[in-house]
Amino acid sequence: MSSISNDNETIFKSWLSSNAPPIQLPELYLAYKEIESQAKKVNLVKASLYEDLDISIVKRIRSEIEQDRIFKFTHTFVLTDITYELCDSK
């Protein structure tokens, strides 16, 4: 991972820790890794989500995950946690 990626990861984790309950953090980190893995699998990112900060890529990843029935089925609990945390933090 490059230094930019490390910096972005640190910034993201800092933001997440201040916006989500501490007990949910491990689950959210796992969910992020699963989303990153799926994005790599369908060739939306090459290295890391921390390096690809373009909003159009983020929207494409979101769309891909929302439309992928197999991913949604196999990650139901993870997606439920993500949705709960995102809606709860607004």
C-alpha positions as CSV (number, residue, x, y, z in Angstrom):
1,M,0.0,0.0,0.0
2,S,1.3,3.4,-0.9
3,S,1.7,6.3,1.6
4,I,-1.3,8.0,0.2
5,S,-3.4,4.9,0.7
6,N,-2.1,4.6,4.3
7,D,-3.0,8.2,5.0
8,N,-6.5,7.8,3.5
9,E,-7.0,4.6,5.5
10,T,-6.0,6.4,8.7
11,I,-8.3,9.3,7.9
12,F,-11.2,7.0,7.1
13,K,-10.7,4.9,10.3
14,S,-10.5,8.1,12.4
15,W,-13.7,9.4,10.9
16,L,-15.5,6.1,11.3
17,S,-14.4,5.7,14.9
18,S,-15.9,9.1,15.7
19,N,-19.2,8.4,13.8
20,A,-19.9,4.8,14.8
21,P,-20.3,3.0,18.1
22,P,-17.1,1.3,19.1
23,I,-18.7,-2.1,19.4
24,Q,-19.7,-1.9,15.6
25,L,-16.2,-0.9,14.4
26,P,-14.8,-4.4,13.8
27,E,-17.9,-5.4,11.8
28,L,-17.7,-2.2,9.7
29,Y,-14.0,-2.8,9.0
30,L,-14.8,-6.3,7.9
31,A,-17.7,-5.0,5.7
32,Y,-15.3,-2.5,4.1
33,K,-12.8,-5.3,3.3
34,E,-15.7,-7.4,1.8
35,I,-16.8,-4.4,-0.3
36,E,-13.2,-3.8,-1.4
37,S,-12.8,-7.5,-2.3
38,Q,-15.9,-7.4,-4.4
39,A,-14.8,-4.2,-6.2
40,K,-11.5,-5.8,-7.1
41,K,-13.3,-9.0,-8.2
42,V,-15.4,-7.0,-10.8
43,N,-12.4,-4.9,-11.7
44,L,-13.7,-1.6,-10.4
45,V,-10.6,-1.0,-8.4
46,K,-7.1,-2.3,-8.9
47,A,-5.3,-1.9,-5.6
48,S,-7.3,-0.4,-2.7
49,L,-10.5,1.6,-2.1
50,Y,-8.3,3.9,-0.1
51,E,-6.5,4.9,-3.3
52,D,-9.6,5.4,-5.4
53,L,-11.4,8.4,-4.0
54,D,-13.2,9.4,-7.2
55,I,-16.9,9.7,-6.5
56,S,-17.9,8.1,-9.8
57,I,-16.0,5.0,-8.8
58,V,-17.7,4.9,-5.4
59,K,-21.1,5.2,-7.1
60,R,-20.2,2.4,-9.5
61,I,-19.2,0.2,-6.6
62,R,-22.4,1.0,-4.7
63,S,-24.5,0.2,-7.8
64,E,-22.6,-3.1,-8.4
65,I,-23.2,-4.2,-4.8
66,E,-26.8,-3.2,-4.9
67,Q,-27.4,-5.2,-8.1
68,D,-25.3,-8.3,-7.3
69,R,-27.8,-10.8,-6.0
70,I,-25.2,-13.3,-4.9
71,F,-23.2,-10.8,-3.0
72,K,-26.3,-9.4,-1.3
73,F,-27.4,-12.9,-0.4
74,T,-24.0,-14.0,1.0
75,H,-23.5,-10.7,2.9
76,T,-26.9,-10.0,4.2
77,F,-25.8,-9.4,7.8
78,V,-22.9,-7.3,6.8
79,L,-25.0,-5.1,4.5
80,T,-27.7,-4.8,7.2
81,D,-25.0,-3.5,9.6
82,I,-23.7,-1.0,7.0
83,T,-27.2,0.3,6.3
84,Y,-28.0,0.6,9.9
85,E,-24.8,2.5,10.7
86,L,-25.1,4.8,7.7
87,C,-28.7,5.7,8.4
88,D,-28.2,6.0,12.2
89,S,-25.3,8.4,11.8
90,K,-27.2,11.0,9.7
